[in-house]
Amino acid sequence: MRPVVRAFIAIDVHDEEILRRIVSVQNELIRVGREGLKPVEAHNLHLTLRFLGELTDAETQLVSEALGKLDAKPFTMSLKGLGYFPGGGRVNVIWAGVEEGAEELRKIHSSLGRLLSGLKIEENDKFSPHLTICRVKFVKDKQGLLEVIRRNSETFFGAERVEKISLKRSVLTSSGPVYSDISVRKI
């Protein structure tokens, strides 16, 4: 059996004020959604640029090398407003939107697609820059949850300078995922 790692490429959120504001909104969502919501822990908050799935050691090395070839410059990313996927009244994921920096993120996503074209990476939907803050298992008070999302549709969480992109390992555990950096690319 070949060694594999579950991996993705992401930008971590480190700004303490952004994290504090997101946790505050998560708590508001939990008060309505209760045990049906699983908030993303503050130390795990990140914006996924590419989910890679399971990679062999050789594939992981290729991704690290591709990340090193990425042509990107530091930029500011601001987070504003709540939304949800998939839409149409169904709530599976609650996210904070990206205002400033969205175009840069789309360009990086596209560049990564070209750099990783040799790997079989599924890409189902058009890339929509967002920061997942909660996963929804079930909702007893859907209207209450949608009201909290609506009420925070213009909430400004803050801005932070993006200066690195990480190839991350994801280990799924019974208490939630554990993320660690495999390689980091300063931009």
C-alpha positions as CSV (number, residue, x, y, z in Angstrom):
1,M,0.0,0.0,0.0
2,R,1.4,3.4,-0.9
3,P,1.6,6.1,1.7
4,V,-1.0,8.8,1.3
5,V,-1.8,12.1,2.8
6,R,-5.1,14.0,2.7
7,A,-4.0,17.5,1.5
8,F,-5.2,20.9,0.4
9,I,-3.7,24.3,-0.4
10,A,-4.8,27.2,1.8
11,I,-4.3,30.6,3.3
12,D,-4.5,30.7,7.1
13,V,-6.3,33.4,9.0
14,H,-4.1,34.7,11.9
15,D,-5.4,38.2,12.7
16,E,-6.7,38.1,16.3
17,E,-9.4,40.7,15.7
18,I,-10.8,38.8,12.7
19,L,-10.7,35.6,14.7
20,R,-12.5,37.2,17.7
21,R,-15.2,38.6,15.4
22,I,-15.8,35.3,13.7
23,V,-15.9,33.4,17.0
24,S,-18.5,35.9,18.2
25,V,-20.7,35.2,15.1
26,Q,-20.1,31.5,15.5
27,N,-21.4,31.7,19.0
28,E,-24.5,33.6,17.8
29,L,-25.1,30.8,15.2
30,I,-24.6,28.1,17.8
31,R,-27.2,29.6,20.1
32,V,-29.7,29.1,17.3
33,G,-28.4,25.9,15.7
34,R,-27.2,24.2,18.9
35,E,-25.8,20.7,18.5
36,G,-26.6,20.7,14.7
37,L,-23.7,23.1,14.0
38,K,-20.0,22.3,14.0
39,P,-18.0,25.6,14.1
40,V,-14.5,25.6,12.6
41,E,-12.1,26.2,15.5
42,A,-10.4,29.5,15.4
43,H,-6.9,27.9,15.0
44,N,-8.2,26.0,12.0
45,L,-9.8,28.9,10.1
46,H,-8.4,29.0,6.6
47,L,-9.4,29.8,3.0
48,T,-9.1,26.7,0.8
49,L,-7.6,27.5,-2.6
50,R,-7.5,23.9,-3.8
51,F,-8.6,20.7,-2.1
52,L,-6.3,17.9,-3.4
53,G,-7.7,14.8,-1.7
54,E,-5.3,11.9,-1.0
55,L,-1.8,12.3,-2.4
56,T,1.1,9.9,-2.5
57,D,4.5,11.1,-1.2
58,A,5.6,11.7,-4.8
59,E,2.5,13.7,-5.6
60,T,2.9,15.7,-2.4
61,Q,6.5,16.6,-3.5
62,L,5.1,17.6,-6.9
63,V,2.6,19.9,-5.3
64,S,5.3,21.5,-3.1
65,E,7.4,22.1,-6.2
66,A,4.4,23.6,-8.1
67,L,3.7,25.9,-5.1
68,G,7.3,27.1,-5.3
69,K,6.7,28.2,-8.9
70,L,3.5,30.1,-8.1
71,D,3.8,33.7,-9.3
72,A,1.9,35.7,-6.7
73,K,2.5,38.9,-4.7
74,P,1.4,39.8,-1.2
75,F,-2.1,41.3,-1.0
76,T,-4.8,42.4,1.4
77,M,-7.7,40.1,2.0
78,S,-10.8,41.4,3.8
79,L,-13.6,39.3,5.1
80,K,-17.1,40.6,5.1
81,G,-20.6,39.2,5.4
82,L,-22.1,35.7,6.0
83,G,-23.6,33.4,3.4
84,Y,-24.2,29.7,3.0
85,F,-24.0,26.8,0.6
86,P,-25.6,25.2,-1.3
87,G,-28.4,27.7,-1.3
88,G,-32.1,27.6,-2.0
89,G,-32.9,27.4,1.7
90,R,-30.6,24.4,2.3
91,V,-27.7,25.2,4.7
92,N,-24.8,22.8,4.7
93,V,-21.9,25.3,5.1
94,I,-21.9,28.8,6.6
95,W,-19.1,31.1,5.3
96,A,-17.6,34.5,5.6
97,G,-17.2,36.2,2.3
98,V,-14.1,37.8,0.8
99,E,-14.4,41.4,-0.3
100,E,-11.0,42.9,-1.0
101,G,-8.6,40.3,-2.4
102,A,-11.2,38.1,-4.2
103,E,-9.7,38.8,-7.6
104,E,-6.2,37.9,-6.4
105,L,-7.5,34.7,-4.9
106,R,-9.2,33.7,-8.2
107,K,-5.9,34.3,-10.1
108,I,-4.0,32.2,-7.6
109,H,-6.6,29.5,-7.8
110,S,-6.3,29.5,-11.6
111,S,-2.5,29.5,-11.6
112,L,-2.5,26.5,-9.2
113,G,-4.9,24.7,-11.6
114,R,-2.4,25.2,-14.4
115,L,0.6,24.3,-12.2
116,L,-1.1,21.1,-11.0
117,S,-2.7,20.1,-14.3
118,G,-0.7,16.8,-14.2
119,L,-2.5,15.7,-11.1
120,K,-6.0,14.3,-11.2
121,I,-7.7,16.9,-9.0
122,E,-11.5,17.1,-9.2
123,E,-12.9,20.6,-9.7
124,N,-16.7,20.5,-9.6
125,D,-17.7,24.1,-9.1
126,K,-16.5,27.6,-10.1
127,F,-14.1,28.8,-7.4
128,S,-15.9,31.2,-5.0
129,P,-13.4,32.6,-2.4
130,H,-14.9,32.1,1.1
131,L,-13.9,31.2,4.6
132,T,-15.9,28.3,6.0
133,I,-16.9,29.1,9.6
134,C,-19.5,26.4,10.4
135,R,-20.6,23.1,9.0
136,V,-24.3,22.3,9.5
137,K,-25.4,18.7,10.3
138,F,-29.0,19.4,10.9
139,V,-31.1,22.4,11.8
140,K,-34.2,22.5,14.0
141,D,-34.7,26.3,13.7
142,K,-33.8,26.9,10.1
143,Q,-35.6,30.3,10.0
144,G,-33.7,31.4,13.1
145,L,-30.4,30.3,11.5
146,L,-31.2,32.1,8.2
147,E,-32.1,35.2,10.2
148,V,-28.6,35.2,11.9
149,I,-27.0,34.8,8.5
150,R,-29.1,37.6,7.0
151,R,-28.4,39.9,10.0
152,N,-24.7,39.4,9.5
153,S,-24.7,39.6,5.7
154,E,-22.8,42.9,5.9
155,T,-20.7,42.3,9.0
156,F,-17.1,43.3,8.5
157,F,-14.7,40.9,10.1
158,G,-11.5,42.6,9.2
159,A,-8.6,42.6,6.8
160,E,-5.2,41.0,6.9
161,R,-2.1,40.9,4.7
162,V,-1.6,37.6,2.8
163,E,2.0,36.8,2.5
164,K,2.1,33.0,2.4
165,I,0.2,30.0,1.0
166,S,0.4,26.6,2.6
167,L,0.2,23.0,1.4
168,K,-1.5,21.5,4.4
169,R,-2.1,17.9,5.7
170,S,-5.5,17.1,7.1
171,V,-5.9,14.2,9.6
172,L,-9.5,13.4,10.4
173,T,-10.0,12.5,14.1
174,S,-13.1,11.8,16.2
175,S,-12.7,15.3,17.8
176,G,-12.3,17.0,14.4
177,P,-9.7,17.6,11.8
178,V,-6.1,18.3,12.7
179,Y,-4.2,20.5,10.1
180,S,-0.5,20.9,9.8
181,D,1.8,22.5,7.2
182,I,3.6,20.3,4.7
183,S,5.2,23.2,3.0
184,V,4.8,27.0,3.0
185,R,5.3,29.4,0.1
186,K,6.1,33.0,0.9
187,I,4.7,35.3,-1.7
